[in-house]
Amino acid sequence: MKTIQLNKRPVGTPQLSDFKLVNEEQPQIAVGEVLLKAAYLSVDPYLRGRMSEGKSYIEPFELNQAMSSGMVAEVVGSKHEGFSKGEFVTGMLEWKEYQNHNGEDLMKLDPNMAPLSAYLGVLGMTGLTAYLGLTEIGKPKEGETVVVSGAAGAVGSVVGQIAKLLGCRVVGIAGTDEKVEQLKAEYGFDEAINYKTTTDMNQAIAEACPNGVDVYFDNVGGEVSDGVMLNVNRFARIIVCGAISLYNATSMPMGPRIQPILIKNSVLMQGFIVFNFQDKYTEAISHLAKWLKVGELISTETIVEGFEKTPQAFIDLFEGKNKGKMIVKI
Ligand code: NDP
């Protein structure tokens, strides 16, 4: 059975050679354990941080050890009284086709409630991030203008749709004309901007947001965000959720000094980590599941087939090759 390990720590943009596919013996299970067969695997931009050394909110991956992320797996063997063969679970699992597990922190899934892959996206970490970042820090009010970057991705597409459900004017920023069209036509965004073809982001935001920006949900950082910052209103709230434009930087680029903007406008700018809001997960999932069920929330997934394709699927996130949640089907 195959496993994917960290081969080298990337310098700049991750390369296929930073990963290695290794064959291992199929694990045996002991009493109190389950044998899991991987079904779906989530690749996420934050894994880039774990591939590097250094202090963060989560431990770095070890060289020559399996990487891990959110996964959905089937219980194919059980010597654990809490789990039966045939059940599906989700949790932070290793990038292995098969693995044994003591059951701790595994959540059982109901395949009849939603497609299994949804538990890695709209009903998983990215949906929770969108809902909790927006409602706990952004606190958007009806009629306010919400701008979201990385808008056609897993988190961004859900943020924008929730903001619409809450009665806001929503402006999305994404990297292709096709994505821009999708934001407006499929998700109902009021305006959308292609940051790759826009030469003046400040002006583009000003035109798309005639009443200024009340909430900015930032997934990308860098120059895109510099343009948004010049348009914030008094008492604006900025959710610093992700900074994918900086994750591969080998030196930290210098941006404008934003302190005067924050002071002049009494802006709240807060870094967000979804794991700090675990007490709100149940409530968030119930809202997301309800909207999904009645069709008020569209879940978009880019599914790549084949365990071996995992490293490429991860690298493709930095090229914007995904629409919605990037998932590997094993
Ligand atoms: P996405 O599905 O949004 O995939 C990444 C997207 O980022 C790509 O599709 C691409 O879209 C865009 N992108 C890539 N490179 C750049 C760049 N240089 N500048 C601008 N955009 C770029 O991923 P997720 O929804 O999973 O994550 C979105 C962000 O949220 C990430 O920064 C991630 O780290 C963060 N996050 C944070 C969490 C937290 O708790 N703080 C939890 C989950 C995610 P395009 O074609 O538009 O360029």
Residues whose N, C-alpha, C, O or C-beta is under 5 A from the ligand:
A	BS01	NDP	D44 P45 Y46 T126 T129 G150 G153 A154 V155 G156 I173 A174 G175 T176 N219 V220 C241 G242 A243 I244 S245 F272 I273 V274 F275 L317 F318 E319 G320 K321 N322 G324
